[in-house]
Amino acid sequence: MPDAPDDLDRVLGALANHHRREIVRMLAFHPHSISQLAHRRGLSLPAINKHVAVLERAGLVTRRKTGRTTFLALGRKPIIELQAWLGEFHAYWGSEAEGLANYEAYLVNEPGQMREKP
């Protein structure tokens, strides 16, 4: 579970952009330099740095400078916390038809619920 609701908001907000999701995907395999990411994503250095800053605030990216090159690696903790949060709902998942059937059964069995007439 994320440490605070704000943490989860930052992670989900960071992942709401397709460039940032792709950066996370690339870093999941191995660290990259900022210039490698910019080249592979077809973005300018200022643009990639803005995306990296958002990912860093969410804890999804860590940086290490070696000489004049800055390398980025995946920050795993927020991803593990996101997986845990999503996993809380796993017991309730099924097909969409099953989900609707479960909700219908809940409405039928729950006293005081407003029911629509067929």
N, CA, C and O atoms as a DFTB+ gen file, in Angstrom:
472 C
 N C O
     1  1       0.846      -1.178       0.000
     2  2       0.000       0.000       0.000
     3  2       0.888       1.236       0.000
     4  3       1.875       1.273       0.734
     5  1       0.572       2.233      -0.788
     6  2       1.356       3.457      -0.761
     7  2       1.349       4.080       0.629
     8  3       0.390       3.933       1.387
     9  1       2.435       4.777       0.948
    10  2       2.561       5.389       2.269
    11  2       1.461       6.406       2.536
    12  3       1.011       6.545       3.673
    13  1       1.024       7.117       1.504
    14  2      -0.016       8.136       1.662
    15  2      -0.793       8.230       0.357
    16  3      -0.276       7.894      -0.708
    17  1      -2.047       8.694       0.448
    18  2      -2.830       8.850      -0.786
    19  2      -2.139       9.746      -1.809
    20  3      -2.255       9.518      -3.013
    21  1      -1.420      10.766      -1.332
    22  2      -0.712      11.657      -2.250
    23  2       0.335      10.904      -3.063
    24  3       0.573      11.231      -4.226
    25  1       0.969       9.885      -2.448
    26  2       1.967       9.091      -3.163
    27  2       1.331       8.377      -4.338
    28  3       1.875       8.389      -5.443
    29  1       0.188       7.758      -4.112
    30  2      -0.503       7.048      -5.187
    31  2      -0.961       8.035      -6.262
    32  3      -0.891       7.730      -7.453
    33  1      -1.426       9.205      -5.851
    34  2      -1.829      10.231      -6.822
    35  2      -0.657      10.635      -7.707
    36  3      -0.812      10.789      -8.919
    37  1       0.518      10.807      -7.099
    38  2       1.702      11.187      -7.884
    39  2       2.094      10.087      -8.864
    40  3       2.449      10.371     -10.008
    41  1       2.033       8.835      -8.422
    42  2       2.396       7.716      -9.295
    43  2       1.414       7.626     -10.457
    44  3       1.828       7.530     -11.612
    45  1       0.126       7.654     -10.162
    46  2      -0.871       7.561     -11.235
    47  2      -0.792       8.765     -12.167
    48  3      -0.947       8.618     -13.380
    49  1      -0.555       9.944     -11.619
    50  2      -0.409      11.136     -12.449
    51  2       0.814      11.031     -13.356
    52  3       0.761      11.407     -14.527
    53  1       1.900      10.525     -12.815
    54  2       3.115      10.373     -13.617
    55  2       2.903       9.370     -14.747
    56  3       3.411       9.559     -15.852
    57  1       2.163       8.320     -14.475
    58  2       1.941       7.276     -15.478
    59  2       0.825       7.625     -16.462
    60  3       0.531       6.848     -17.371
    61  1       0.210       8.781     -16.284
    62  2      -0.890       9.181     -17.168
    63  2      -0.402       9.641     -18.541
    64  3      -1.210       9.858     -19.443
    65  1       0.899       9.789     -18.704
    66  2       1.460      10.251     -19.975
    67  2       2.178       9.103     -20.673
    68  3       2.953       8.384     -20.043
    69  1       1.926       8.926     -21.972
    70  2       2.500       7.785     -22.692
    71  2       4.022       7.843     -22.789
    72  3       4.663       6.792     -22.803
    73  1       4.624       9.034     -22.856
    74  2       6.086       9.121     -22.870
    75  2       6.660       8.628     -21.549
    76  3       7.659       7.908     -21.533
    77  1       6.030       9.012     -20.441
    78  2       6.532       8.597     -19.139
    79  2       6.337       7.104     -18.922
    80  3       7.192       6.452     -18.322
    81  1       5.224       6.550     -19.402
    82  2       5.042       5.088     -19.291
    83  2       6.120       4.361     -20.085
    84  3       6.640       3.337     -19.641
    85  1       6.450       4.881     -21.244
    86  2       7.481       4.242     -22.059
    87  2       8.859       4.368     -21.408
    88  3       9.667       3.443     -21.490
    89  1       9.132       5.495     -20.768
    90  2      10.387       5.652     -20.029
    91  2      10.467       4.612     -18.921
    92  3      11.504       3.974     -18.737
    93  1       9.377       4.441     -18.186
    94  2       9.349       3.428     -17.124
    95  2       9.581       2.041     -17.716
    96  3      10.336       1.244     -17.159
    97  1       8.938       1.753     -18.838
    98  2       9.116       0.456     -19.490
    99  2      10.584       0.235     -19.875
   100  3      11.133      -0.846     -19.658
   101  1      11.210       1.263     -20.446
   102  2      12.608       1.145     -20.855
   103  2      13.528       0.946     -19.658
   104  3      14.460       0.144     -19.711
   105  1      13.265       1.675     -18.583
   106  2      14.105       1.556     -17.394
   107  2      13.884       0.245     -16.649
   108  3      14.725      -0.160     -15.847
   109  1      12.767      -0.417     -16.906
   110  2      12.507      -1.713     -16.263
   111  2      13.518      -2.757     -16.727
   112  3      13.805      -3.708     -15.999
   113  1      14.055      -2.588     -17.926
   114  2      15.018      -3.551     -18.460
   115  2      16.445      -3.248     -18.022
   116  3      17.191      -4.163     -17.676
   117  1      16.832      -1.977     -18.034
   118  2      18.154      -1.567     -17.550
   119  2      18.226      -0.046     -17.519
   120  3      17.447       0.632     -18.189
   121  1      19.168       0.489     -16.736
   122  2      19.314       1.949     -16.679
   123  2      19.671       2.525     -18.044
   124  3      20.268       1.856     -18.887
   125  1      19.290       3.786     -18.238
   126  2      19.598       4.520     -19.463
   127  2      20.107       5.901     -19.075
   128  3      19.790       6.420     -18.004
   129  1      20.903       6.485     -19.966
   130  2      21.272       7.886     -19.777
   131  2      20.101       8.742     -20.254
   132  3      19.253       8.287     -21.021
   133  1      20.072       9.968     -19.795
   134  2      19.004      10.875     -20.205
   135  2      19.045      11.080     -21.719
   136  3      18.000      11.122     -22.369
   137  1      20.249      11.207     -22.280
   138  2      20.347      11.408     -23.730
   139  2      19.872      10.174     -24.495
   140  3      19.281      10.315     -25.566
   141  1      20.112       8.969     -23.975
   142  2      19.589       7.757     -24.627
   143  2      18.065       7.772     -24.640
   144  3      17.441       7.454     -25.652
   145  1      17.472       8.143     -23.509
   146  2      16.011       8.194     -23.435
   147  2      15.458       9.227     -24.414
   148  3      14.482       8.967     -25.117
   149  1      16.087      10.393     -24.451
   150  2      15.623      11.447     -25.364
   151  2      15.687      10.963     -26.801
   152  3      14.747      11.157     -27.571
   153  1      16.797      10.331     -27.163
   154  2      16.958       9.844     -28.536
   155  2      15.924       8.772     -28.863
   156  3      15.281       8.829     -29.911
   157  1      15.761       7.804     -27.980
   158  2      14.834       6.693     -28.240
   159  2      13.377       7.130     -28.240
   160  3      12.552       6.521     -28.921
   161  1      13.047       8.173     -27.489
   162  2      11.664       8.657     -27.456
   163  2      11.443       9.758     -28.494
   164  3      10.308      10.182     -28.716
   165  1      12.516      10.219     -29.125
   166  2      12.372      11.284     -30.120
   167  2      12.012      12.619     -29.500
   168  3      11.275      13.406     -30.095
   169  1      12.527      12.879     -28.310
   170  2      12.228      14.118     -27.591
   171  2      13.497      14.937     -27.401
   172  3      14.604      14.398     -27.417
   173  1      13.329      16.227     -27.221
   174  2      14.470      17.102     -26.927
   175  2      14.919      16.853     -25.490
   176  3      14.175      16.293     -24.686
   177  1      16.146      17.276     -25.174
   178  2      16.628      17.132     -23.798
   179  2      15.769      17.902     -22.796
   180  3      15.488      17.370     -21.723
   181  1      15.335      19.146     -23.101
   182  2      14.450      19.833     -22.149
   183  2      13.135      19.072     -21.930
   184  3      12.639      19.000     -20.806
   185  1      12.577      18.510     -22.997
   186  2      11.315      17.772     -22.858
   187  2      11.505      16.510     -22.030
   188  3      10.693      16.218     -21.152
   189  1      12.574      15.755     -22.300
   190  2      12.794      14.510     -21.545
   191  2      13.072      14.831     -20.085
   192  3      12.653      14.090     -19.196
   193  1      13.783      15.941     -19.826
   194  2      14.055      16.321     -18.437
   195  2      12.781      16.671     -17.682
   196  3      12.677      16.396     -16.486
   197  1      11.817      17.270     -18.359
   198  2      10.533      17.561     -17.702
   199  2       9.813      16.265     -17.338
   200  3       9.261      16.146     -16.244
   201  1       9.816      15.297     -18.249
   202  2       9.182      14.004     -17.959
   203  2       9.910      13.289     -16.817
   204  3       9.277      12.703     -15.939
   205  1      11.234      13.342     -16.838
   206  2      12.020      12.688     -15.791
   207  2      11.738      13.333     -14.438
   208  3      11.664      12.633     -13.428
   209  1      11.581      14.641     -14.402
   210  2      11.291      15.329     -13.134
   211  2       9.970      14.844     -12.542
   212  3       9.871      14.634     -11.333
   213  1       8.960      14.669     -13.385
   214  2       7.662      14.165     -12.911
   215  2       7.832      12.750     -12.362
   216  3       7.301      12.426     -11.300
   217  1       8.564      11.917     -13.076
   218  2       8.786      10.536     -12.626
   219  2       9.588      10.503     -11.327
   220  3       9.334       9.666     -10.460
   221  1      10.550      11.405     -11.192
   222  2      11.338      11.474      -9.954
   223  2      10.477      11.874      -8.764
   224  3      10.594      11.285      -7.690
   225  1       9.608      12.874      -8.947
   226  2       8.727      13.295      -7.840
   227  2       7.844      12.151      -7.376
   228  3       7.492      12.072      -6.199
   229  1       7.485      11.264      -8.296
   230  2       6.651      10.112      -7.950
   231  2       7.487       8.953      -7.407
   232  3       6.932       7.945      -6.971
   233  1       8.812       9.086      -7.430
   234  2       9.678       8.026      -6.939
   235  2       9.897       6.908      -7.951
   236  3      10.489       5.880      -7.620
   237  1       9.429       7.097      -9.170
   238  2       9.532       6.048     -10.189
   239  2      10.904       5.991     -10.853
   240  3      11.224       5.017     -11.534
   241  1      11.712       7.025     -10.659
   242  2      13.028       7.111     -11.282
   243  2      14.041       7.588     -10.252
   244  3      13.760       8.483      -9.455
   245  1      15.206       6.988     -10.279
   246  2      16.338       7.474      -9.490
   247  2      17.458       7.808     -10.459
   248  3      17.561       7.209     -11.529
   249  1      18.289       8.759     -10.087
   250  2      19.385       9.146     -10.979
   251  2      20.721       8.998     -10.278
   252  3      20.841       9.140      -9.062
   253  1      21.722       8.705     -11.100
   254  2      23.095       8.614     -10.612
   255  2      23.995       9.213     -11.673
   256  3      23.884       8.895     -12.857
   257  1      24.879      10.076     -11.236
   258  2      25.787      10.735     -12.171
   259  2      27.127      10.020     -12.133
   260  3      27.720       9.822     -11.073
   261  1      27.589       9.637     -13.319
   262  2      28.891       9.021     -13.473
   263  2      29.672       9.879     -14.460
   264  3      29.386       9.879     -15.657
   265  1      30.653      10.603     -13.955
   266  2      31.368      11.544     -14.815
   267  2      30.421      12.655     -15.232
   268  3      29.814      13.321     -14.394
   269  1      30.303      12.845     -16.545
   270  2      29.400      13.879     -17.052
   271  2      28.050      13.314     -17.467
   272  3      27.188      14.055     -17.939
   273  1      27.858      12.016     -17.297
   274  2      26.635      11.367     -17.761
   275  2      25.736      11.041     -16.584
   276  3      26.180      10.481     -15.581
   277  1      24.470      11.395     -16.717
   278  2      23.467      11.060     -15.708
   279  2      22.695       9.835     -16.180
   280  3      22.104       9.833     -17.259
   281  1      22.712       8.795     -15.353
   282  2      21.980       7.576     -15.655
   283  2      20.730       7.508     -14.784
   284  3      20.738       7.920     -13.624
   285  1      19.678       6.989     -15.359
   286  2      18.414       6.824     -14.641
   287  2      18.126       5.347     -14.468
   288  3      18.395       4.539     -15.356
   289  1      17.581       5.009     -13.326
   290  2      17.165       3.636     -13.047
   291  2      15.740       3.674     -12.515
   292  3      15.258       4.707     -12.049
   293  1      15.089       2.544     -12.592
   294  2      13.704       2.437     -12.139
   295  2      13.645       2.434     -10.620
   296  3      14.392       1.713      -9.960
   297  1      12.750       3.246     -10.075
   298  2      12.460       3.209      -8.646
   299  2      11.367       2.167      -8.425
   300  3      10.231       2.376      -8.850
   301  1      11.673       1.086      -7.790
   302  2      10.758      -0.053      -7.721
   303  2       9.658       0.082      -6.657
   304  3       8.568      -0.466      -6.820
   305  1       9.941       0.796      -5.589
   306  2       8.985       0.861      -4.472
   307  2       7.596       1.353      -4.901
   308  3       6.604       0.714      -4.553
   309  1       7.486       2.472      -5.649
   310  2       6.144       2.920      -6.041
   311  2       5.409       1.902      -6.924
   312  3       4.186       1.788      -6.851
   313  1       6.141       1.176      -7.744
   314  2       5.504       0.179      -8.609
   315  2       4.997      -0.990      -7.775
   316  3       3.901      -1.499      -8.012
   317  1       5.783      -1.410      -6.812
   318  2       5.353      -2.490      -5.912
   319  2       4.110      -2.058      -5.133
   320  3       3.178      -2.842      -4.955
   321  1       4.105      -0.803      -4.670
   322  2       2.950      -0.292      -3.927
   323  2       1.712      -0.198      -4.824
   324  3       0.602      -0.496      -4.383
   325  1       1.901       0.216      -6.080
   326  2       0.787       0.278      -7.026
   327  2       0.234      -1.115      -7.298
   328  3      -0.981      -1.303      -7.353
   329  1       1.121      -2.089      -7.469
   330  2       0.675      -3.466      -7.667
   331  2      -0.113      -3.969      -6.460
   332  3      -1.123      -4.655      -6.618
   333  1       0.343      -3.632      -5.263
   334  2      -0.362      -4.051      -4.047
   335  2      -1.754      -3.419      -3.993
   336  3      -2.731      -4.084      -3.646
   337  1      -1.838      -2.137      -4.336
   338  2      -3.135      -1.454      -4.327
   339  2      -4.079      -2.102      -5.328
   340  3      -5.232      -2.374      -4.997
   341  1      -3.613      -2.354      -6.545
   342  2      -4.449      -3.002      -7.552
   343  2      -4.824      -4.425      -7.136
   344  3      -5.924      -4.896      -7.421
   345  1      -3.904      -5.095      -6.466
   346  2      -4.152      -6.465      -6.019
   347  2      -5.287      -6.573      -5.013
   348  3      -5.897      -7.634      -4.876
   349  1      -5.576      -5.488      -4.311
   350  2      -6.680      -5.505      -3.356
   351  2      -8.009      -5.803      -4.041
   352  3      -8.933      -6.321      -3.414
   353  1      -8.105      -5.479      -5.314
   354  2      -9.358      -5.656      -6.035
   355  2      -9.424      -6.977      -6.781
   356  3     -10.462      -7.325      -7.344
   357  1      -8.335      -7.706      -6.787
   358  2      -8.250      -8.932      -7.578
   359  2      -9.352      -9.934      -7.217
   360  3      -9.891     -10.609      -8.094
   361  1      -9.680     -10.026      -5.946
   362  2     -10.701     -10.987      -5.513
   363  2     -12.065     -10.682      -6.119
   364  3     -12.910     -11.572      -6.216
   365  1     -12.287      -9.459      -6.520
   366  2     -13.591      -9.060      -7.044
   367  2     -13.643      -9.085      -8.566
   368  3     -14.709      -8.909      -9.157
   369  1     -12.493      -9.303      -9.202
   370  2     -12.458      -9.279     -10.652
   371  2     -13.016     -10.568     -11.223
   372  3     -12.974     -11.616     -10.580
   373  1     -13.495     -10.486     -12.336
   374  2     -13.996     -11.598     -13.123
   375  2     -14.340     -11.003     -14.470
   376  3     -13.859      -9.926     -14.823
   377  1     -15.151     -11.686     -15.203
   378  2     -15.575     -11.085     -16.461
   379  2     -16.528      -9.938     -16.141
   380  3     -17.017      -9.824     -15.017
   381  1     -16.786      -9.100     -17.124
   382  2     -17.715      -7.994     -16.890
   383  2     -19.104      -8.531     -16.544
   384  3     -19.804      -7.952     -15.712
   385  1     -19.500      -9.621     -17.171
   386  2     -20.808     -10.212     -16.882
   387  2     -20.862     -10.699     -15.438
   388  3     -21.876     -10.536     -14.760
   389  1     -19.764     -11.298     -14.969
   390  2     -19.729     -11.767     -13.582
   391  2     -19.812     -10.601     -12.612
   392  3     -20.499     -10.685     -11.594
   393  1     -19.115      -9.510     -12.922
   394  2     -19.158      -8.329     -12.068
   395  2     -20.562      -7.767     -11.972
   396  3     -21.013      -7.397     -10.888
   397  1     -21.253      -7.700     -13.093
   398  2     -22.625      -7.201     -13.088
   399  2     -23.557      -8.167     -12.364
   400  3     -24.467      -7.736     -11.656
   401  1     -23.339      -9.463     -12.534
   402  2     -24.164     -10.453     -11.839
   403  2     -23.957     -10.359     -10.330
   404  3     -24.916     -10.457      -9.564
   405  1     -22.710     -10.170      -9.900
   406  2     -22.438     -10.017      -8.464
   407  2     -23.109      -8.766      -7.914
   408  3     -23.647      -8.787      -6.806
   409  1     -23.082      -7.673      -8.679
   410  2     -23.715      -6.443      -8.227
   411  2     -25.230      -6.607      -8.159
   412  3     -25.872      -6.115      -7.231
   413  1     -25.789      -7.288      -9.130
   414  2     -27.230      -7.540      -9.127
   415  2     -27.618      -8.370      -7.906
   416  3     -28.621      -8.087      -7.251
   417  1     -26.826      -9.392      -7.604
   418  2     -27.101     -10.223      -6.424
   419  2     -27.010      -9.384      -5.146
   420  3     -27.800      -9.570      -4.221
   421  1     -26.054      -8.471      -5.099
   422  2     -25.912      -7.583      -3.955
   423  2     -27.164      -6.722      -3.797
   424  3     -27.684      -6.581      -2.691
   425  1     -27.642      -6.153      -4.886
   426  2     -28.827      -5.301      -4.821
   427  2     -30.061      -6.078      -4.386
   428  3     -30.886      -5.565      -3.631
   429  1     -30.187      -7.294      -4.852
   430  2     -31.346      -8.120      -4.502
   431  2     -31.310      -8.492      -3.024
   432  3     -32.349      -8.533      -2.365
   433  1     -30.125      -8.761      -2.509
   434  2     -29.992      -9.241      -1.131
   435  2     -29.780      -8.140      -0.105
   436  3     -29.874      -8.401       1.094
   437  1     -29.500      -6.935      -0.533
   438  2     -29.226      -5.841       0.394
   439  2     -30.537      -5.156       0.774
   440  3     -31.204      -4.582      -0.087
   441  1     -30.910      -5.208       2.040
   442  2     -32.167      -4.571       2.445
   443  2     -32.071      -3.043       2.312
   444  3     -31.028      -2.446       2.575
   445  1     -33.161      -2.445       1.907
   446  2     -33.244      -1.007       1.820
   447  2     -32.688      -0.430       0.527
   448  3     -32.710       0.786       0.341
   449  1     -32.194      -1.267      -0.362
   450  2     -31.681      -0.766      -1.646
   451  2     -32.835      -0.465      -2.577
   452  3     -33.823      -1.198      -2.624
   453  1     -32.699       0.617      -3.312
   454  2     -33.705       0.972      -4.293
   455  2     -33.590       0.005      -5.473
   456  3     -32.502      -0.197      -6.013
   457  1     -34.695      -0.576      -5.861
   458  2     -34.669      -1.527      -6.975
   459  2     -35.490      -0.968      -8.122
   460  3     -36.563      -0.394      -7.937
   461  1     -34.946      -1.159      -9.306
   462  2     -35.702      -0.767     -10.497
   463  2     -36.643      -1.887     -10.846
   464  3     -36.342      -3.064     -10.644
   465  1     -37.786      -1.507     -11.371
   466  2     -38.733      -2.536     -11.810
   467  2     -38.343      -2.989     -13.202
   468  3     -37.992      -2.165     -14.046
   469  1     -38.400      -4.296     -13.455
   470  2     -38.020      -4.801     -14.777
   471  2     -38.954      -4.341     -15.869
   472  3     -38.759      -4.687     -17.034
